[in-house]
Amino acid sequence: MTNKPKTAMLNSQQFKLIGKEGLGNPRSRVAQSMAYFQDALYVGVTHPRGAGPEDRARILRYDPLQGVWSTVFVSPLTAPDSRVFAQDVLRHRAPRQNSASAVPRYRGFRGMTVFQGRSDPAPALYVSTICHWGVDLLRSLDGEYFEAVPLTGLDNGCLLSFRALLGHGRKLFIAPTGAVDEQEFDHYFSGDPTVYVTDDPLNGVWQPAMEPGFGDPANRTITSLASFANQVYAATGNPERGFQLWKTNARGKPPYRWQPVLRDGAGRYNLNALAPALTVFQGALYIATGLPGLGYDSANNVGPAAAELLRVYSDDRWELVVGEPRFSPTGLKVPFAVRGPGFDDFYNSVFWCMVAHDDCLYVGTFHWEPFECVLMGQPLQGGFQLWASEDGDQWQAVAAAGFGDPFHAGVRTLLSTPIGLFMGSSQEIARRRQRQGTSRVVSGDGCAVWLGA
Amino acid sequence: MPDPLIILCPLRSFSSVVCGMLGQHPEMYGMPELNLFLEDNLGALLQRHQRTRPFAVHGLLRALAQLHDGQQTETTVRRAQHWLNARLSWSTQQVFAYLADLVAPRMLIDKSPATVMSSHSLQIAHRICPNASYLHLTRHPRTTGKSILDLVQRNHEWNGPADPERVDPERLWSIAHRNIVAFTRTLPLGQHMRIKGEDLLSALDVYLPQIAEWLGVRTDPDAIEAMKHPETSPYACLGPANARMGNDPNFLKDPRLRPARAQEQPRLEGELDWRPGSDFSPATLKLAREFGYQ
């Protein structure tokens, strides 16, 4: 008789730092996308700005057997124009211009997935870019050579990126997130709040899988997609009324027929403006919420507020796991974890990513306390937290305070693989105010990647 | 003795009818406006009322008359006034505890909109009843504003002090809710809940059982049915001549449930009736949207 070993939740000692300091470029602040492809880890790193050749986004490969990183793709350079210096809507300050003669076409990679389309001879790695001249979708069959696939059917000239990529059956679903023009860019909203679908990313035509915004102009983006109970689920970003969750069986020809599952940020309204992560765990779809920006969405005047964790079942019943108790049209909602928003931490403004790994659910947070410390001239504290649960109800902090570096403010990616749980961080820049209105940049030294095994 | 329920909201936010409803639950007792949390000391409180809003003591007088004598008449109200006069040195905490004891084992419900106009009063409330449950009741700022203006324009009917020309309903709404949000943020998980008055009044069978469940009182159909009759509260009518008020004037005149009143769905955007050429401020819009208003 064989006893399956009891699944052990990872603890902080089991996480090994396998990549640091921006994986070779300290200006690479965000380990923003990950995929496990042909027995190797692929990581797309992102730069907050793409103002010069030093900000070329890269795709890196980690060989777990050798423990070696290699760079497999570097953004091409292009001539700068006003879009390089477009203002971030959350910053309210025009970026400093420079005299760079070349800038990266891609300053980041926001999504990655492995998918085999109709024209793909084998499963391919698809990577979405962050590009100020219109998002591209890259494809690689070998993890070495990447090419942009035609986005026939998409008007992508002002789209910043695709945040969500989902393979469901034989179809690939993508959702544009963010928009850019000559004046400003928005990482989170605007653009085209539509899910597109094709069964042939290489040669086919992308078709809208839904009416834009599900017919609601306040739905200003699609933040995440998931496959659950034979349905495709899509979560919207809605800074006026809170996120919505919709589902479809995706049968027939697109656009599909969608049904609403949740509205009004599940009754917390716009304090749950976004649902950045959806993950299936033990028969339920878990929904992580949050706000854009550093705890406060200054573009839409929402927050600050901490994030919540919810779950829905295939019959559309929903439960509050972590968050604010409330009355609802379907009954009293009390958090099963007996923890308030942000796992009782006000600074956890987003549950940025989530993954099921070895029968445990992991949630990574974005924690903005370090920025407040910098702004207030106080000693740095805070940093990302990683929480885990074996049953979805009882939660433990696996890691806190950015593993000792408060500048690791967020867990941006979590990826479950046969060799362990990979975790990538976001390490942001902050400015410390000084006397006479001057400021200086205070920052860490780039994103990092850990392997928990 | 059960810990009390304190309803927090600005004036004209359905608090009279909601308190009247909840108070008809067999395990709860809805008070008129006690206004006890404005001062620490009873003597100071009565002086304050006398100086600023004499009618603000009517609720306390009516509650004492009812609880002492089983009826509210000019005579029993006078007796209540004597009772208060003999205890001017009492703290308001003592008075509150005395009332809670009188209604025990039922849960005392307080709803005094004046409490939320200052964070100091909210702190007094919390000091007096640290384990109270707090129900944050909201109403759309546009309908609240219209209702406030309607009230102050009829000041003469009840000797109210407000000058309609000087009342800014948006400011009242905004200050009250900002104070409430700042206060409730400090409370432990589950000690406070928020509900839109419009939702509650338009779906009683959905929300009354949830409120009862939250408070840990009976949720059976009889208890829920009892709550649908605020008009049966002893404070759901005008009081005797020496204590006429104690609740919202409209409620006192017609305390029956009027769900249609709560079904108006105005928009946040657009010119304000009371301030032509102006819209709600960004701060008001922010708060209202966080409460779920559009």
Interface residues (C-beta under 8 A of the other chain):
Chain A: E240 R241 D264 G267 Y269 N270 L271 N301 V302 E324 P325 R326 F327 S328 P329 G331 L332 V334 P335 V338 R339 G340 D344
Chain B: L189 G190 M193 R194 I195 D199 A203 V206 Y207 Q210 I211 E213 W214 P282 L285 K286 R289 E290 F291 G292 Q294
